[in-house]
Amino acid sequence: MISIRPAAETDVDTLCSLDHIARRENERREFIRSEVASGNCFVAVIDETVVGYGVLNYTFHHHGCIDMLYVDSDHRRRGAGAELLRHMESLCTTAKLFTSTNLSNLPMQSLLTKLDYVLSGVIHNLDDGDPEIVYFKRLR
């Protein structure tokens, strides 16, 4: 069974170790620390093991924005990402919720489509050669 809870300061090292980008980039580690401290980060737990995290904030033109969704590679495609998304949707205080993923991230695009997110736009030049695809969901 997958449970979702707010991330705690004691989760930061675990999140940094399962996120392959945080393992090599200090900027991602600082992002995780900051979002956990601000209360914007939530973790997915299976059998008392943290397997992923999501970040919900309001930095995208004051609308809800899932700024990060990350599930450990050994636990993907088992429902943790969907549970994190649904949990953050339930907490979102705005009628519009946005998120994005790289064009190359087909599993995330599939998950977003499955959960009724719709394509909203494309941003070029964030990651060279891999455009960012923006998705939107109306919550109310």
ABEGO torsion letter per residue (X at the ends): XBBBBBBBAAAAAAAAAABAAAAABAAAAAAAAAAAAAGABBBBBBGGBBABBBBBBAABGGBBBBABBBBBAAABGAGAAAAAAAAAAAABABABBBBBBBAABAAAAAAAAAAGBBBAEBBBGABBGBBBBBBBBBAX
